[in-house]
Amino acid sequence: MENCIFCKIVAGVIPSPRLYEDDKMIVIRDIEPKAKLHYLCIPKTHFALLSEMDAERAEIVKHCFSVIPTLEKTLGLEEGYRVIINQGENGGQTVHHLHIHLLGGEKLADF
């Protein structure tokens, strides 16, 4: 998408150090961290909401959730972490490109 910041990061138009990358996703640090460690897992395919998933997009999300546990040690998340997907305005989604927040590195408060 032309004006999507995450699409621009994926395309390399906006530089952002990649902590992990494969053909379906990247992992970067969140620039406004909500925990000691805060990463974003961003699918390379643009879609904003889980309700927009089709079979192909579901496979991409499945891939993301398959890879995330393999990165625990690399990202310093061995002691545990929280996984969040914000959906829509009321859900706190500020970038309308589906992404998965990974928060950890400390004891996280209950909500």
C-alpha positions as CSV (number, residue, x, y, z in Angstrom):
1,M,0.0,0.0,0.0
2,E,1.3,3.4,-1.0
3,N,0.9,5.2,2.3
4,C,1.5,2.3,4.7
5,I,4.5,2.9,6.9
6,F,4.9,-0.9,7.5
7,C,4.8,-1.5,3.7
8,K,7.6,1.1,3.3
9,I,9.7,-0.6,6.0
10,V,9.2,-4.0,4.4
11,A,10.2,-2.5,1.0
12,G,13.3,-0.8,2.5
13,V,12.0,2.7,1.7
14,I,12.1,3.5,5.4
15,P,15.1,1.9,7.1
16,S,14.6,-0.1,10.2
17,P,17.0,-2.7,11.6
18,R,15.5,-6.2,11.1
19,L,16.1,-8.6,13.9
20,Y,14.6,-11.4,11.8
21,E,13.4,-11.7,8.2
22,D,12.2,-14.4,5.9
23,D,10.1,-14.4,2.8
24,K,6.8,-13.9,4.7
25,M,7.6,-11.6,7.7
26,I,10.1,-9.3,9.4
27,V,10.7,-8.5,13.1
28,I,11.7,-5.1,14.2
29,R,11.8,-3.1,17.5
30,D,8.8,-0.9,18.2
31,I,9.8,2.8,18.2
32,E,7.4,3.5,21.1
33,P,8.0,0.6,23.4
34,K,5.4,-0.3,26.0
35,A,7.7,-2.8,27.8
36,K,11.5,-3.2,28.3
37,L,11.5,-5.3,25.2
38,H,8.9,-4.6,22.5
39,Y,9.1,-6.0,19.0
40,L,6.8,-6.0,16.0
41,C,6.3,-9.0,13.8
42,I,5.1,-7.7,10.5
43,P,3.8,-9.8,7.6
44,K,5.2,-8.7,4.3
45,T,1.7,-9.0,2.8
46,H,-0.5,-6.0,3.4
47,F,-3.8,-6.4,5.2
48,A,-5.2,-4.6,8.2
49,L,-7.6,-6.8,10.0
50,L,-8.1,-10.5,10.9
51,S,-11.5,-10.2,9.3
52,E,-9.7,-9.6,5.9
53,M,-8.0,-13.0,6.1
54,D,-8.4,-15.5,3.3
55,A,-6.6,-18.9,3.1
56,E,-3.3,-17.3,1.9
57,R,-3.3,-14.7,4.6
58,A,-4.2,-17.2,7.3
59,E,-1.1,-19.2,6.2
60,I,1.0,-16.1,6.6
61,V,-0.3,-15.5,10.1
62,K,0.2,-19.2,11.0
63,H,3.8,-18.9,9.8
64,C,4.3,-15.8,12.0
65,F,3.0,-17.7,15.0
66,S,5.2,-20.7,14.1
67,V,8.4,-18.6,13.9
68,I,7.9,-16.4,17.0
69,P,8.7,-19.1,19.5
70,T,11.9,-19.9,17.7
71,L,13.1,-16.3,18.3
72,E,12.5,-16.3,22.1
73,K,16.2,-16.6,23.0
74,T,17.4,-14.3,20.2
75,L,15.0,-11.6,21.3
76,G,15.6,-12.1,25.0
77,L,12.1,-13.4,25.7
78,E,13.0,-16.7,27.3
79,E,11.3,-15.7,30.6
80,G,8.0,-15.1,28.9
81,Y,6.3,-12.5,26.8
82,R,2.9,-11.1,25.8
83,V,1.5,-11.4,22.2
84,I,-1.0,-8.7,21.1
85,I,-2.8,-7.9,17.9
86,N,-4.7,-4.7,18.0
87,Q,-7.7,-4.5,15.7
88,G,-9.4,-1.3,14.6
89,E,-9.6,2.1,16.2
90,N,-11.2,1.0,19.5
91,G,-8.7,-1.8,19.7
92,G,-5.7,0.6,19.6
93,Q,-4.6,-0.1,16.1
94,T,-2.7,2.9,14.9
95,V,-1.1,1.4,11.8
96,H,-3.6,-0.3,9.5
97,H,-1.3,-3.2,8.5
98,L,-1.7,-6.3,10.6
99,H,1.2,-6.8,13.0
100,I,1.9,-8.7,16.1
101,H,3.3,-7.0,19.2
102,L,5.7,-9.1,21.3
103,L,6.3,-7.5,24.8
104,G,8.7,-8.9,27.5
105,G,12.0,-8.5,29.2
106,E,10.2,-7.8,32.5
107,K,7.3,-8.8,34.6
108,L,4.3,-7.4,32.8
109,A,1.3,-5.9,34.6
110,D,-2.0,-7.6,34.5
111,F,-4.6,-5.8,32.7
